[in-house]
């Protein structure tokens, strides 16, 4: 039986900044952000929008009434949770109108959470092929203003419907996982921003990719020639490229050229959005599928998921016949085009917006599924 991604979509907040402008205000050579880090634009959202609003908007685009009746598992992967107890998946379950007899929960392991969710969903659908599962990666990547991590922020969500008749990507059972207890990026309870050892996170990411990819090739006797493309977790677009380049000396020139070309197609959207934390790998996958004309049904894709701390996984999938007809390319491109560009001072103001969740606050946001009101520390959403 094939189990995998039946539908997939992303949603990002309706505002962004230009990275050249940010560099100028921060007295940094724009080449550092545009080329060294590899980011052109960065998504930013107001305080009337949160991971639930991004997740609901992403999922609502792909779900039909029939899907909502068949879904019995809702998983959110996030590291931007706003509640230590109640899962955002429970709120989403209601907002999206999914039938009552479903299991809903949230998974945390830095940027790896959604991949853990995908694995759980795959196992569930393998045992219950008549069901469907909704896996959402939703995050607001924040490092603070005026620091090394600032150009690698972003926000948004990716929603995936998992079924036993996947129209886009059938996931294989061949995976390699790796866990290493490393403090490269962590956010102790109560901290608004993560603590980051940037160079260590870069180094751990690259080492982890080498370890899981090489073990995968050995265990499953596959090499670069078997992959039409490799998709990476993309905290910033240069990161995945560094990891890919670190293994390419083992590849033929033809394989290296192909994988680098596909990599460039996979970063088209991330370059304009920034970091989605758990969603970054899947935004990269959408970008690859929607921007590559070289891929075809039957092609094998390799996916590298990385969550600081650190957990990583290399897994694979096969593109399904007619997959391109089920992508939402026009919608996604319009979503990016229709955003409003903010000046750097407007971005800083939005970034610093303070909301006292202990006080009743109402918002006037036109975005579907935005926060309407906060009362008694409960967020009420427009839907
Ligand atoms: N033109 C072109 N490139 C330039 C440049 C210029 N004018 N100025 C600098 N660069 C290049 C640097 O050479 C470097 O390239 P390299 O990595 O290939 O050597 C790159 O820009 C970044 O410069 P660096 O000085 O290393 O940046 P930084 O100290 O500000 O830190 C991060 C970069 C990514 C570590 C930092 O943004 C961060 O901590 N991000 C959050 C953590 C993260 O995303 N980790 C990734 C793994 S999950």
Boltz pocket constraint, residues with backbone or C-beta under 6 A from the ligand:
constraints:
  - pocket:
      binder: B
      contacts: [[A, 29], [A, 30], [A, 31], [A, 32], [A, 33], [A, 35], [A, 36], [A, 37], [A, 148], [A, 149], [A, 150], [A, 151], [A, 152], [A, 196], [A, 197], [A, 198], [A, 199], [A, 201], [A, 202], [A, 205], [A, 235], [A, 236], [A, 239], [A, 308]]
      max_distance: 6.0
